[in-house]
Amino acid sequence: MASKTEASLLSKLESSNSTPIYSLFSDYRRPFSDVNEKNQTLIPKLASKFLSFLKKSLAIIPDRLSDSSNKDHTQHQQLTNELFNVFRLCLDCLDLISSQLSYKPYLILVHRVSFVYCLESYRKYEDAESEEFGVLKRFRDLDFNGKSSNSEFARVFLDAVAATVKCAALWKTNVVVLDANEYDKLHGMLMTYLHECSLFFAGELVCFNGDLLCAFTKVTLTEYAKSSMKDQMYKFSCEICSSLFSLEENKPIIIKIIFCVLGFSASQCEAEATLNANVVKRFVEENQRLAEECSQWKREYESVYEALLELENKADERNKKAQVRIHDLEAKLSEVSYVLYFYKQQYQTLGRLFEENFRLTEEYRRLLNVCLLYDQDCQALMKIGNEADEKAKEAKTRVHDLEVQLDQVLDELNFYKLQYHYSKLSGRGGGERNGALVEFCKQQRVVYCGRWVLFKLHLDQSHWTIHGVPVRKPIGRWMLDVRLEWCLGGWESEEGVGEGGL
């Protein structure tokens, strides 16, 4: 069952481009969590079970991380982090069982250095630096002068140191993992980055201690003297001095460092008598030039120091005058403060008045808006009143017309009432009819004139007419449309009215 699990994990580690991978390895290495200082009996069993699996994993992971397709694409970033976590997990497991390994213990650090190179290739310089210091600390605990001291150990140690120096020199640059199998190549790479670190320290001397730069420069020159690049040592010395001359601060420290560099270079010149004469000549001339510049700097420094002393004396005198002036200014400041307080109170009062004015202005604007609304309502009401007056006039006219129509209807009613009584009397005998007619006419207060009187009243909707002649309505109101078709002799005798009477 374990072999199938290991085969599955190794297969995922070799070809899988999906996550999670770290969680699977973490679950599989869970037995390592039971190992502690008191329980060391599990280590042999764990070594026999997991050693082969750890070696294969540590051989696969650097190849996966060196694949360029996983570097340049954002979608593989999570997979890359998973691979680094698995790498660190396998290294920790290998450290736990390192006491059971048959080969030399420092060879375990080879995988740690490989892990550092992988971190640097992905520009994880902070993690790489932390891991490098851990590796160098492990080297310190080993026996340099004993059995551990051999060519293989030196190669691994120099490889770790070169990785550390390279990480410090190229913190913001793209680092390429180099093939470092030979001592000269590793030492040359070491010198290159020591050179750059020294120039960086010299350019940023303000941020570092001068003794640190002096010691680091001596170490760099010593390594130059031991390597095949010893002819570059004097060029490096000139670059350091030129970089220091460009600075304007800490001149005593700069002079100290320059004398340190020149003294070391001079001692190397004395030790190497067979050095090329032209190189020595150029170096001596450069040293003379530097010595003259140092002397000039010394004279300038002394003159500046004297000027500073004189300036200090003048500063003391000015300080005394300044104290007197400060006392006067304090008194004046007290007076000004009182005046300022008074005007500040006035300003605050004025500010409150401004606020009240602003509030009243806003209230005026609000009331103005209310008045405008009231005017609009009044105009609307006046408009409605005008419309009501017009309608009242129209109603008055209509009432008048209706009264006129009512008078017409009443006149017509009286007319038809007389017609009705006349038609009712027309059906009776002569004497009875005439007596009833006279009685009716007396009741209606009508005097009939003439024997043959014909009143014919034509009624229409607009006016009254008698025999075609128009008359006013009040006159027509007392007219009767009575047609007497019989002789009034009996009525006349009865009433005493002759033919020539009314």
C-alpha positions as CSV (number, residue, x, y, z in Angstrom):
1,M,0.0,0.0,0.0
2,A,2.8,2.4,0.9
3,S,4.6,1.7,-2.4
4,K,1.5,2.6,-4.4
5,T,1.1,5.8,-2.4
6,E,4.7,6.7,-3.0
7,A,4.4,6.0,-6.7
8,S,1.3,8.1,-6.9
9,L,2.9,11.0,-5.1
10,L,6.1,10.8,-7.3
11,S,3.9,10.7,-10.4
12,K,2.0,13.8,-9.3
13,L,5.3,15.5,-8.4
14,E,6.8,14.8,-11.9
15,S,3.9,15.7,-14.2
16,S,1.0,17.3,-12.3
17,N,0.3,21.0,-13.0
18,S,-2.6,21.2,-10.5
19,T,-2.8,21.7,-6.8
20,P,-2.9,20.6,-4.0
21,I,0.4,18.7,-3.8
22,Y,1.8,19.9,-0.5
23,S,-1.2,18.6,1.5
24,L,-0.8,15.1,0.0
25,F,2.9,15.0,1.0
26,S,2.1,16.5,4.4
27,D,-0.4,13.7,5.1
28,Y,2.0,11.0,4.0
29,R,4.9,12.3,6.2
30,R,2.7,12.4,9.3
31,P,4.7,9.7,11.1
32,F,7.6,12.2,11.4
33,S,5.5,14.3,13.7
34,D,5.9,11.6,16.4
35,V,9.7,12.0,16.5
36,N,11.0,14.0,19.5
37,E,14.1,14.1,21.7
38,K,12.7,11.5,24.1
39,N,11.5,9.1,21.4
40,Q,14.4,8.4,19.1
41,T,13.6,4.7,18.4
42,L,11.3,5.6,15.5
43,I,14.2,7.1,13.5
44,P,15.6,3.9,12.1
45,K,12.2,2.7,11.0
46,L,11.4,6.0,9.3
47,A,14.8,6.0,7.6
48,S,14.3,2.6,6.1
49,K,10.7,3.5,5.0
50,F,11.1,7.1,3.6
51,L,14.8,7.5,2.6
52,S,14.4,6.2,-1.0
53,F,11.2,8.3,-1.4
54,L,12.9,11.5,-0.1
55,K,15.9,11.0,-2.4
56,K,13.7,10.6,-5.4
57,S,11.5,13.6,-4.4
58,L,14.6,15.8,-3.9
59,A,15.9,14.8,-7.3
60,I,12.6,15.6,-9.1
61,I,11.7,19.0,-7.5
62,P,14.7,21.1,-8.7
63,D,14.0,19.9,-12.3
64,R,10.3,21.0,-12.0
65,L,11.3,24.3,-10.5
66,S,13.9,25.0,-13.3
67,D,11.2,24.5,-15.9
68,S,10.7,28.0,-17.5
69,S,7.0,27.3,-18.2
70,N,6.4,27.5,-14.5
71,K,8.3,30.8,-14.0
72,D,6.8,33.2,-16.4
73,H,3.1,32.5,-16.1
74,T,1.0,33.8,-13.3
75,Q,-1.4,30.8,-13.4
76,H,1.5,28.6,-12.2
77,Q,2.4,30.7,-9.2
78,Q,0.3,28.6,-6.8
79,L,1.9,25.4,-8.2
80,T,5.4,26.9,-7.7
81,N,4.6,27.8,-4.1
82,E,3.4,24.2,-3.5
83,L,6.6,22.8,-5.0
84,F,8.8,25.0,-2.7
85,N,6.7,23.9,0.3
86,V,7.2,20.2,-0.6
87,F,11.0,20.9,-1.1
88,R,11.3,22.4,2.3
89,L,9.2,19.5,3.8
90,C,11.4,16.9,2.3
91,L,14.6,18.6,3.5
92,D,13.2,18.8,7.1
93,C,12.4,15.0,6.9
94,L,15.9,14.2,5.7
95,D,17.4,16.2,8.5
96,L,15.4,14.1,11.0
97,I,16.9,10.8,9.7
98,S,20.4,12.2,8.9
99,S,21.9,10.2,11.8
100,Q,21.0,7.0,9.9
101,L,22.8,8.0,6.7
102,S,25.9,6.2,5.6
103,Y,27.5,9.1,3.7
104,K,29.1,12.2,5.2
105,P,26.7,14.5,7.0
106,Y,27.8,17.7,5.1
107,L,26.5,16.1,1.9
108,I,22.9,16.7,3.1
109,L,23.7,20.5,2.8
110,V,24.1,20.0,-0.9
111,H,20.3,19.7,-1.2
112,R,20.0,22.8,1.0
113,V,22.3,24.8,-1.4
114,S,20.2,23.5,-4.3
115,F,17.1,24.8,-2.5
116,V,18.8,28.2,-2.1
117,Y,19.6,28.3,-5.9
118,C,16.0,27.6,-6.7
119,L,14.8,30.4,-4.4
120,E,17.2,32.8,-6.0
121,S,16.1,31.8,-9.5
122,Y,12.6,32.8,-8.6
123,R,13.8,36.0,-7.0
124,K,12.8,34.9,-3.5
125,Y,15.8,36.6,-2.1
126,E,14.5,37.1,1.4
127,D,13.8,33.3,1.8
128,A,17.1,32.5,0.1
129,E,19.1,34.7,2.5
130,S,17.4,33.1,5.5
131,E,18.2,29.6,4.2
132,E,21.8,30.6,3.3
133,F,22.5,31.7,6.8
134,G,21.1,28.5,8.1
135,V,23.4,26.5,5.8
136,L,26.5,28.5,6.9
137,K,25.6,28.0,10.5
138,R,25.5,24.2,9.9
139,F,28.9,24.4,8.2
140,R,30.3,26.2,11.3
141,D,29.3,23.3,13.5
142,L,31.2,20.8,11.3
143,D,34.9,19.9,11.7
144,F,36.9,22.0,9.2
145,N,40.3,20.6,10.2
146,G,39.3,17.1,10.9
147,K,38.0,14.3,8.7
148,S,35.4,16.6,7.2
149,S,38.2,18.7,5.6
150,N,38.7,17.5,2.0
151,S,38.2,18.7,-1.6
152,E,34.6,17.7,-1.7
153,F,33.8,19.5,1.5
154,A,35.6,22.6,0.2
155,R,33.6,22.5,-3.0
156,V,30.3,22.3,-1.2
157,F,31.4,25.0,1.3
158,L,32.5,27.4,-1.5
159,D,29.3,26.8,-3.4
160,A,27.3,27.8,-0.3
161,V,29.4,30.9,0.2
162,A,29.2,31.9,-3.4
163,A,25.4,31.6,-3.3
164,T,25.3,33.8,-0.2
165,V,27.5,36.5,-1.8
166,K,25.5,36.4,-5.0
167,C,22.2,36.8,-3.2
168,A,23.6,39.9,-1.4
169,A,25.0,41.4,-4.6
170,L,22.1,40.8,-6.9
171,W,19.2,41.4,-4.6
172,K,17.1,43.0,-7.4
173,T,18.5,41.3,-10.4
174,N,17.7,38.1,-12.2
175,V,20.0,35.3,-10.9
176,V,20.9,32.4,-13.1
177,V,22.1,29.2,-11.5
178,L,25.6,28.5,-12.7
179,D,27.3,25.1,-13.1
180,A,30.0,25.3,-10.3
181,N,31.9,22.0,-10.4
182,E,35.4,23.4,-10.3
183,Y,37.2,25.4,-7.7
184,D,38.4,28.2,-10.0
185,K,34.9,28.8,-11.4
186,L,33.4,29.0,-8.0
187,H,36.2,31.2,-6.7
188,G,36.0,33.5,-9.7
189,M,32.2,33.9,-9.1
190,L,32.9,34.6,-5.5
191,M,35.4,37.3,-6.3
192,T,33.0,39.0,-8.8
193,Y,30.3,39.4,-6.2
194,L,32.8,40.4,-3.4
195,H,34.0,43.1,-5.8
196,E,30.4,44.4,-6.3
197,C,29.6,44.3,-2.6
198,S,32.7,46.2,-1.8
199,L,31.8,49.0,-4.3
200,F,28.3,49.0,-2.9
201,F,29.7,49.5,0.7
202,A,32.0,52.2,-0.5
203,G,29.2,54.1,-2.3
204,E,26.9,53.8,0.7
205,L,29.5,54.5,3.4
206,V,27.0,56.8,5.2
207,C,24.9,53.8,6.0
208,F,27.7,51.5,7.3
209,N,30.5,51.5,9.7
210,G,34.0,52.5,8.3
211,D,35.6,49.5,10.1
212,L,33.2,47.1,8.4
213,L,34.2,48.5,5.0
214,C,37.9,48.3,5.9
215,A,37.7,44.7,7.0
216,F,35.5,43.7,4.0
217,T,37.9,45.3,1.6
218,K,40.9,43.5,3.2
219,V,39.1,40.2,2.8
220,T,38.3,40.9,-0.8
221,L,41.9,41.9,-1.6
222,T,43.2,38.8,0.2
223,E,40.9,36.6,-2.0
224,Y,42.0,38.5,-5.1
225,A,45.6,37.7,-4.1
226,K,44.8,34.0,-3.8
227,S,42.9,33.6,-7.0
228,S,43.9,33.6,-10.7
229,M,42.4,37.1,-11.0
230,K,45.2,38.7,-8.9
231,D,46.1,41.1,-11.7
232,Q,42.6,42.7,-11.1
233,M,43.5,43.5,-7.5
234,Y,45.1,46.9,-8.2
235,K,42.2,47.8,-10.5
236,F,39.9,47.0,-7.7
237,S,41.9,49.1,-5.3
238,C,41.7,52.1,-7.7
239,E,38.0,51.7,-8.0
240,I,37.5,51.6,-4.3
241,C,39.6,54.8,-3.8
242,S,37.9,56.6,-6.7
243,S,34.5,55.8,-5.2
244,L,35.6,57.1,-1.8
245,F,37.0,60.3,-3.3
246,S,33.5,61.1,-4.8
247,L,32.1,61.3,-1.3
248,E,31.7,64.6,0.6
249,E,31.2,63.3,4.2
250,N,33.2,61.4,6.8
251,K,36.5,62.4,5.3
252,P,38.6,61.1,8.3
253,I,37.0,57.7,7.9
254,I,37.6,57.8,4.1
255,I,41.3,58.7,4.6
256,K,41.6,55.8,7.1
257,I,40.1,53.3,4.6
258,I,42.3,54.6,1.7
259,F,45.5,54.2,3.8
260,C,44.3,50.7,4.7
261,V,43.8,49.8,1.0
262,L,47.1,51.4,0.0
263,G,49.0,49.7,2.8
264,F,47.6,46.3,1.8
265,S,48.4,46.9,-1.8
266,A,52.0,48.0,-0.9
267,S,52.5,44.9,1.1
268,Q,51.3,42.8,-1.8
269,C,53.7,44.7,-4.1
270,E,56.6,43.9,-1.8
271,A,55.6,40.2,-1.6
272,E,55.4,39.9,-5.4
273,A,58.7,41.3,-6.6
274,T,58.3,39.5,-10.0
275,L,55.2,41.6,-10.8
276,N,55.1,43.3,-14.2
277,A,57.1,46.6,-14.1
278,N,54.6,48.6,-16.0
279,V,51.8,47.5,-13.6
280,V,54.0,48.5,-10.6
281,K,54.9,51.8,-12.2
282,R,51.2,52.6,-12.9
283,F,50.3,51.5,-9.4
284,V,53.1,53.7,-7.8
285,E,52.1,56.7,-9.8
286,E,48.5,56.1,-8.8
287,N,49.6,55.8,-5.1
288,Q,51.6,59.0,-5.4
289,R,48.6,60.8,-6.9
290,L,46.4,59.4,-4.1
291,A,48.9,60.4,-1.5
292,E,49.0,63.9,-2.8
293,E,45.2,64.0,-2.8
294,C,45.1,62.7,0.7
295,S,47.6,65.3,1.8
296,Q,45.5,68.0,0.1
297,W,42.4,66.6,1.9
298,K,44.3,66.7,5.2
299,R,45.2,70.3,4.7
300,E,41.6,71.1,3.7
301,Y,40.4,69.2,6.7
302,E,42.7,71.2,9.0
303,S,41.6,74.5,7.5
304,V,38.0,73.4,7.9
305,Y,38.6,72.5,11.5
306,E,40.2,75.9,12.2
307,A,37.3,77.6,10.5
308,L,34.9,75.5,12.6
309,L,36.6,76.6,15.8
310,E,36.4,80.2,14.7
311,L,32.8,79.7,13.8
312,E,32.1,78.2,17.2
313,N,33.5,81.3,18.9
314,K,31.4,83.5,16.7
315,A,28.5,81.3,17.4
316,D,28.9,81.8,21.2
317,E,28.8,85.5,20.8
318,R,25.8,85.3,18.5
319,N,24.2,83.0,21.1
320,K,24.5,85.6,23.8
321,K,23.0,88.3,21.5
322,A,20.3,85.8,20.6
323,Q,19.5,85.3,24.3
324,V,19.0,89.0,24.8
325,R,17.0,89.2,21.6
326,I,14.9,86.2,22.7
327,H,14.1,88.0,26.0
328,D,12.9,91.1,24.2
329,L,10.9,89.0,21.8
330,E,9.3,87.1,24.7
331,A,8.1,90.4,26.2
332,K,6.8,91.6,22.9
333,L,5.2,88.3,22.3
334,S,3.4,88.6,25.6
335,E,2.0,92.0,24.6
336,V,1.0,90.7,21.1
337,S,-0.6,87.7,22.7
338,Y,-2.9,90.0,24.8
339,V,-3.8,92.0,21.7
340,L,-4.3,88.7,19.8
341,Y,-6.7,87.5,22.5
342,F,-8.7,90.7,22.3
343,Y,-9.0,90.5,18.5
344,K,-9.7,86.8,18.7
345,Q,-12.7,87.6,21.0
346,Q,-13.8,90.3,18.6
347,Y,-13.4,87.9,15.7
348,Q,-15.5,85.2,17.5
349,T,-18.2,87.8,18.2
350,L,-18.1,88.9,14.6
351,G,-18.3,85.2,13.5
352,R,-21.4,84.7,15.6
353,L,-23.0,87.9,14.0
354,F,-22.1,86.5,10.6
355,E,-23.8,83.2,11.6
356,E,-26.9,85.1,12.8
357,N,-26.9,87.2,9.6
358,F,-26.6,84.0,7.6
359,R,-29.5,82.4,9.5
360,L,-31.7,85.5,9.0
361,T,-30.8,85.5,5.3
362,E,-31.9,81.9,5.1
363,E,-35.1,82.7,7.0
364,Y,-35.7,85.7,4.6
365,R,-35.2,83.4,1.6
366,R,-37.6,80.9,3.1
367,L,-40.3,83.5,3.8
368,L,-39.8,85.0,0.4
369,N,-40.4,81.6,-1.1
370,V,-43.6,81.3,1.0
371,C,-44.7,84.8,-0.2
372,L,-44.1,83.8,-3.8
373,L,-46.2,80.7,-3.2
374,Y,-48.9,82.9,-1.5
375,D,-48.9,85.3,-4.5
376,Q,-49.3,82.4,-6.8
377,D,-52.2,81.1,-4.8
378,C,-53.8,84.6,-4.7
379,Q,-53.4,84.9,-8.5
380,A,-55.0,81.5,-8.9
381,L,-57.9,82.5,-6.5
382,M,-58.4,85.8,-8.4
383,K,-58.5,83.8,-11.6
384,I,-61.1,81.5,-10.1
385,G,-63.0,84.6,-8.7
386,N,-63.1,86.1,-12.2
387,E,-64.3,82.9,-13.6
388,A,-67.0,82.8,-10.9
389,D,-68.1,86.4,-11.7
390,E,-68.4,85.5,-15.3
391,K,-70.4,82.5,-14.5
392,A,-72.6,84.6,-12.1
393,K,-73.2,87.1,-14.9
394,E,-74.1,84.3,-17.2
395,A,-76.4,82.8,-14.5
396,K,-78.1,86.3,-13.9
397,T,-78.7,86.6,-17.7
398,R,-80.0,83.1,-17.7
399,V,-82.4,83.8,-14.7
400,H,-83.7,86.9,-16.5
401,D,-84.4,84.9,-19.7
402,L,-86.1,82.3,-17.6
403,E,-88.3,84.9,-15.9
404,V,-89.3,86.3,-19.3
405,Q,-90.1,82.7,-20.4
406,L,-92.1,82.2,-17.2
407,D,-94.2,85.4,-17.9
408,Q,-94.8,84.1,-21.3
409,V,-95.9,80.8,-19.9
410,L,-98.2,82.5,-17.4
411,D,-99.8,84.7,-20.1
412,E,-100.3,81.6,-22.3
413,L,-101.8,79.8,-19.3
414,N,-104.4,82.7,-18.7
415,F,-105.2,82.6,-22.4
416,Y,-105.9,78.9,-22.4
417,K,-107.8,79.3,-19.2
418,L,-110.2,81.8,-20.9
419,Q,-110.5,79.6,-23.9
420,Y,-111.4,76.7,-21.6
421,H,-114.2,78.7,-19.9
422,Y,-115.4,80.0,-23.2
423,S,-115.6,76.6,-24.7
424,K,-117.5,75.4,-21.5
425,L,-120.1,78.2,-21.8
426,S,-120.6,77.7,-25.5
427,G,-122.6,74.6,-24.8
428,R,-125.3,76.3,-22.7
429,G,-128.7,78.1,-23.7
430,G,-128.9,81.8,-24.7
431,G,-129.9,83.5,-21.5
432,E,-128.1,81.2,-19.2
433,R,-125.0,81.4,-21.4
434,N,-125.0,85.2,-21.5
435,G,-125.5,85.5,-17.8
436,A,-122.8,83.1,-17.1
437,L,-120.5,84.9,-19.5
438,V,-121.2,88.3,-17.9
439,E,-120.5,86.8,-14.5
440,F,-117.3,85.3,-15.7
441,C,-116.2,88.6,-17.2
442,K,-117.0,90.4,-14.0
443,Q,-114.9,88.0,-12.1
444,Q,-112.1,88.5,-14.5
445,R,-112.7,92.3,-14.5
446,V,-113.1,92.5,-18.3
447,V,-115.4,95.1,-19.9
448,Y,-116.7,94.0,-23.3
449,C,-117.2,96.9,-25.7
450,G,-119.4,96.9,-28.8
451,R,-122.0,94.6,-30.1
452,W,-119.7,92.9,-32.5
453,V,-116.3,93.1,-31.0
454,L,-113.7,90.8,-32.2
455,F,-110.5,90.6,-30.2
456,K,-108.0,88.3,-31.8
457,L,-104.8,87.9,-30.0
458,H,-102.0,86.1,-31.7
459,L,-99.4,84.7,-29.2
460,D,-95.9,83.6,-30.3
461,Q,-92.7,83.1,-28.4
462,S,-91.3,86.6,-28.8
463,H,-94.3,89.2,-28.9
464,W,-98.1,89.7,-28.8
465,T,-100.1,91.0,-31.9
466,I,-103.7,92.4,-32.3
467,H,-104.9,92.0,-35.9
468,G,-101.3,91.7,-36.9
469,V,-100.2,94.9,-35.0
470,P,-97.5,94.1,-32.3
471,V,-98.2,95.3,-28.8
472,R,-96.3,95.1,-25.5
473,K,-96.6,92.2,-23.3
474,P,-98.2,94.1,-20.2
475,I,-101.0,95.3,-22.5
476,G,-101.5,91.8,-24.0
477,R,-101.7,90.5,-20.5
478,W,-105.3,92.1,-20.1
479,M,-106.5,91.2,-23.6
480,L,-108.9,88.4,-24.3
481,D,-109.3,86.4,-27.3
482,V,-113.0,86.4,-27.1
483,R,-115.1,86.0,-30.1
484,L,-118.9,86.9,-29.6
485,E,-120.8,85.3,-32.3
486,W,-124.4,86.2,-31.0
487,C,-126.4,89.4,-30.6
488,L,-126.0,91.1,-27.3
489,G,-129.5,92.5,-27.1
490,G,-130.5,90.5,-24.1
491,W,-127.3,91.2,-22.4
492,E,-127.6,94.8,-23.1
493,S,-131.1,95.0,-21.6
494,E,-129.9,93.0,-18.7
495,E,-126.9,95.2,-18.1
496,G,-128.5,98.5,-19.3
497,V,-125.8,99.0,-21.9
498,G,-127.0,100.3,-25.3
499,E,-125.5,99.7,-28.6
500,G,-123.8,103.0,-28.4
501,G,-122.5,102.4,-24.9
502,L,-119.1,101.1,-23.9
